[in-house]
Amino acid sequence: MKIECSACQKTFEIPEERLPVGKEIVFPCPACKENIKLDLRSTSARDSTSAPQTEETQASGDTLKKAILQSVGDLPPMPQTVFKVREIIANPKSSFKELGDILETDQAMATKVLKIANSSYYGLAGKVSTLKQASVVLGHKTIGDLMTMASTSGLLGNNLEGYELDAGDLWRHSLGVAIGSKIIANMKAPALAEDAFAAGLIHDAGKLILDKYVLERAEAFKEYMADGKQSFLNAEKHILGFDHSEIASEACKSWHVPQTLTVAIRYHHYPSESQEDKLTYIVHVADAIAMMTGLGLGRDGMLYRMDDKAMEFLGIEVPDISTIMSEVVESVENIAQ
């Protein structure tokens, strides 16, 4: 097989019997040492695994965004429980009875709440058998967090092929960001702790919306990122015309997400554009920390950078990052067991 180096344009003959058929390989050019990449999958195999090139597959920018938002009924529903729970917790006069009333309408979620309450994270393994008992032992704010986790676990637990996230990966990452956000909020802005947890948990909901469109354009994403210098976020903007945080902020209107959370979701990758919104900076730093731990690290975890001014804005020091990382990893592992 004749092969040409794209860097120095020299050609080489390599016996086909030495090449691994059906695979993609990378090797250094014998002349200039730059990497040569070869896709040795058969044309028919590539064609059979590629999505059909429909008009929608080719669309991008405002045209694609409009098409996505017009099919809002097909978008994954955001559990309204998350926001009902937030309202109850925010009211200092509220009681567990109000949370219990929500749980009575969803026994599946009630079962999940008890399961998480009995995780080693809360130190009550096997000791909590009723929700009332859990509320007495854990307190009603913690029960609120449990309900928020339980109500989103199904939504965020799916396999996302476009982002190369296996089932449960997005939920684990989102849980890590939620926990990290609450830790940072408790350190620097305690009044934002509950909003920080909820925003952290749903900050990547845009991936649920875009996954199918990313998968349809898998080859375009692969080509754009082939040099290893472009982030997946840049690829979204280049190929689709917008990224997952932007489309999520549009969908938030249909999901009736409170404005405070919508801003944090929209700018969690670009906190400097949020007009110094503290919640946005909190979620941004927590997201970066979760990426550092490797929790739910899909394709978009590559080349992820924290905003240069984020730590200074929040008053976080380098030793704080290590402490938060350790607590986040331990917490997620204990809850997700």
C-alpha positions in Angstrom: 0.0 0.0 0.0 1.3 3.5 -0.9 1.2 5.9 2.0 1.9 9.7 1.9 2.9 11.7 4.9 0.8 14.8 5.1 3.6 16.7 6.9 6.5 16.1 4.6 4.7 14.7 1.5 7.0 11.8 1.2 5.5 8.5 0.1 6.2 5.0 1.3 5.3 1.5 0.3 4.1 -0.8 3.1 3.2 -4.4 2.4 -0.5 -4.8 3.1 0.1 -8.1 5.0 1.9 -6.0 7.6 -1.2 -3.7 8.2 -3.9 -4.6 10.7 -7.0 -4.8 8.5 -10.2 -3.3 10.0 -8.4 -0.9 12.5 -7.2 2.6 12.7 -3.5 3.0 13.3 -1.0 5.8 14.1 2.7 5.6 13.5 5.7 8.0 13.1 6.8 9.0 9.6 10.2 7.4 8.9 11.4 10.7 7.4 10.0 13.6 9.5 8.8 11.7 12.6 5.3 13.3 12.4 2.4 11.0 13.1 0.7 9.3 10.1 -2.8 8.2 10.7 -4.4 5.4 8.7 -8.0 4.3 8.7 -7.9 0.6 7.6 -11.5 -0.1 8.1 -13.2 -1.2 4.9 -15.3 1.4 3.0 -18.3 -0.9 3.3 -17.8 -1.3 7.1 -17.5 2.5 7.5 -20.6 3.0 5.4 -22.6 0.5 7.4 -21.8 2.1 10.7 -22.3 5.7 9.6 -25.6 7.4 10.0 -27.5 8.3 6.8 -26.8 11.8 5.6 -30.2 13.4 5.9 -31.0 17.1 5.4 -31.1 17.4 9.2 -27.7 15.7 9.5 -26.2 18.4 7.3 -27.9 21.3 9.0 -26.0 23.5 11.5 -26.3 26.9 13.3 -29.6 28.6 13.7 -31.3 26.1 11.2 -30.3 23.1 13.3 -31.1 24.8 16.6 -34.5 25.8 15.4 -35.2 22.2 14.2 -34.1 20.8 17.7 -36.2 23.3 19.6 -39.3 22.8 17.4 -39.2 19.1 18.4 -39.2 20.2 22.1 -41.9 17.5 22.8 -39.3 14.9 21.9 -36.7 16.2 24.3 -36.0 14.4 27.5 -38.3 15.8 30.2 -36.6 17.5 33.1 -38.0 16.1 36.4 -40.1 18.9 37.9 -39.4 17.2 41.3 -36.0 18.9 41.3 -37.6 22.3 41.4 -40.4 21.5 43.7 -37.9 20.2 46.2 -35.8 23.3 45.9 -38.8 25.5 46.6 -39.7 23.5 49.7 -36.1 23.5 51.1 -35.8 27.2 50.5 -38.8 27.8 52.8 -37.5 27.8 56.4 -41.1 27.0 57.6 -41.4 23.9 55.4 -41.5 20.4 56.9 -40.7 16.8 55.9 -44.4 16.3 55.4 -44.3 18.5 52.3 -41.4 16.4 50.9 -43.2 13.3 51.9 -46.3 14.3 49.9 -44.1 14.5 46.8 -42.6 11.1 47.4 -46.1 9.5 47.9 -46.8 10.2 44.3 -43.7 8.5 43.0 -42.9 5.2 44.8 -40.0 4.4 42.4 -38.3 7.6 43.5 -39.1 6.9 47.2 -37.3 3.5 46.8 -34.3 5.2 45.2 -34.2 7.8 48.1 -34.1 4.9 50.7 -31.4 3.1 48.7 -29.2 6.2 48.5 -29.9 7.0 52.2 -28.5 3.6 53.1 -25.3 4.1 51.1 -22.0 4.3 53.0 -21.8 8.0 52.2 -24.4 8.7 54.9 -23.0 6.1 57.3 -26.4 4.5 57.7 -25.9 1.3 55.7 -28.9 -1.0 56.3 -30.2 1.2 59.2 -32.9 3.2 57.4 -36.1 1.4 56.5 -38.6 4.3 56.2 -38.6 7.8 54.8 -39.7 9.3 58.0 -36.8 7.6 59.8 -34.5 8.9 57.2 -35.8 12.5 57.6 -35.3 12.3 61.4 -31.7 11.0 61.1 -30.5 13.0 58.1 -32.6 16.2 58.3 -34.9 17.6 55.8 -32.4 19.4 53.6 -30.4 16.2 53.1 -33.6 14.4 52.2 -34.1 17.2 49.6 -30.7 16.4 48.1 -31.6 12.7 48.1 -34.8 13.4 46.2 -33.0 15.6 43.7 -30.4 12.8 43.1 -33.1 10.1 42.8 -35.3 12.1 40.4 -32.4 12.7 37.9 -30.7 9.3 38.1 -32.9 7.8 35.4 -32.7 10.8 33.1 -28.9 11.1 33.4 -28.2 7.3 33.6 -28.5 6.6 29.9 -25.8 5.6 27.4 -24.8 8.6 25.2 -22.9 7.2 22.2 -22.1 10.5 20.6 -20.3 11.7 23.7 -18.9 8.2 24.3 -20.5 8.0 27.8 -21.5 4.6 29.0 -24.7 4.1 31.0 -24.3 5.8 34.4 -21.2 7.9 33.3 -23.1 11.2 32.9 -24.9 10.7 36.2 -21.7 10.0 38.1 -20.0 13.1 36.5 -23.1 15.2 37.3 -23.2 13.9 40.8 -19.6 14.8 41.2 -20.2 18.3 40.0 -23.3 18.7 42.2 -21.3 17.6 45.3 -18.3 19.7 44.4 -20.6 22.7 43.8 -22.2 22.4 47.1 -18.8 22.0 48.9 -17.6 25.2 47.2 -20.8 27.1 47.9 -20.6 26.1 51.6 -17.1 27.4 51.7 -17.7 30.7 49.8 -21.4 31.4 49.5 -23.5 29.3 51.9 -26.8 30.9 50.7 -26.2 29.3 47.2 -25.6 25.8 48.5 -29.0 24.3 47.5 -29.0 26.0 44.1 -25.4 24.9 43.5 -26.3 21.3 44.1 -29.2 21.4 41.7 -27.4 23.4 39.0 -24.4 21.0 39.3 -26.6 18.0 38.9 -28.3 19.2 35.6 -25.5 21.4 34.2 -24.8 18.9 31.3 -28.5 18.3 30.4 -27.7 19.7 27.0 -25.8 16.5 26.1 -29.0 14.6 26.4 -30.4 16.8 23.7 -27.4 16.9 21.3 -26.2 13.3 21.6 -28.1 12.1 18.5 -26.9 15.0 16.4 -23.3 14.5 17.6 -23.5 10.8 16.7 -24.9 11.6 13.2 -21.8 13.7 12.6 -19.3 11.4 14.3 -16.9 11.5 11.3 -16.9 15.3 11.2 -16.1 15.5 14.9 -13.3 12.9 14.5 -11.7 14.8 11.6 -12.0 18.2 13.4 -10.3 16.8 16.5 -7.7 14.6 14.7 -4.7 16.9 15.4 -5.4 16.6 19.2 -5.4 20.4 19.6 -9.2 21.0 19.5 -11.5 20.5 22.4 -14.8 18.7 22.0 -16.5 22.0 23.0 -14.8 23.8 20.1 -15.9 20.9 17.8 -19.5 21.3 18.9 -19.5 25.1 18.1 -17.6 24.5 14.8 -19.7 21.7 13.5 -23.1 22.3 15.0 -22.9 26.1 15.4 -23.5 26.0 19.1 -22.5 23.8 22.1 -24.4 21.8 24.7 -24.6 24.6 27.2 -26.2 26.9 24.7 -28.9 24.5 23.6 -29.6 23.5 27.2 -30.3 27.2 28.1 -32.8 27.3 25.3 -34.5 24.1 26.5 -34.6 25.4 30.1 -37.5 27.6 29.1 -39.6 24.6 28.2 -38.4 22.8 31.3 -39.4 25.8 33.5 -35.9 25.9 35.1 -35.5 28.9 37.4 -33.4 31.7 35.9 -30.7 31.4 38.5 -30.0 27.9 37.4 -30.4 28.6 33.7 -27.6 31.2 33.8 -25.2 28.8 35.5 -26.1 26.1 33.0 -25.6 28.5 30.0 -22.2 29.8 31.1 -20.7 26.9 33.0 -18.0 26.7 30.4 -17.6 30.5 30.0 -18.1 32.0 33.5 -16.4 35.3 32.5 -19.5 35.9 30.2 -22.0 35.5 33.1 -21.6 39.1 34.4 -19.8 37.8 37.5 -22.5 35.4 38.5 -21.2 33.5 41.5 -23.3 30.4 41.0 -21.9 30.1 37.4 -18.3 30.3 38.7 -19.0 27.7 41.4 -20.4 25.2 38.9 -17.6 25.9 36.4 -14.9 25.1 39.0 -16.7 22.1 40.3 -17.1 20.8 36.7 -13.3 21.3 36.1 -12.6 19.4 39.4 -14.9 16.5 38.4 -13.0 16.3 35.1 -9.7 16.2 36.9 -10.9 13.2 38.9 -11.9 11.4 35.7 -15.5 10.9 36.8 -17.7 10.2 33.7 -14.9 11.5 31.4 -16.3 11.2 27.9 -15.0 12.6 24.6 -15.6 16.2 25.8 -13.3 15.8 28.8 -10.2 16.2 26.6 -8.4 19.5 26.7 -10.8 20.9 29.3 -9.5 24.1 30.9 -10.6 26.0 33.9 -11.1 29.7 33.5 -7.9 31.5 34.5 -9.7 33.9 36.8 -12.2 31.4 38.3 -10.2 30.5 41.4 -9.3 34.1 42.2 -12.9 35.2 41.7 -14.1 32.6 44.3 -11.1 33.0 46.6 -10.1 29.3 46.2 -6.5 28.3 46.7 -4.6 25.4 45.0 -4.7 23.2 48.2 -8.5 23.6 48.3 -8.7 21.9 44.9 -7.0 18.7 46.2 -9.2 18.6 49.2 -12.4 19.1 47.2 -11.3 16.4 44.6 -10.7 13.9 47.4 -14.1 14.5 48.9 -15.9 14.5 45.6 -14.4 11.1 44.5 -15.1 9.5 47.9 -18.6 10.9 48.0 -19.6 9.7 44.5 -18.1 6.3 45.0 -19.9 5.8 48.3 -23.3 7.0 46.9 -23.0 5.1 43.6 -22.0 1.7 45.1 
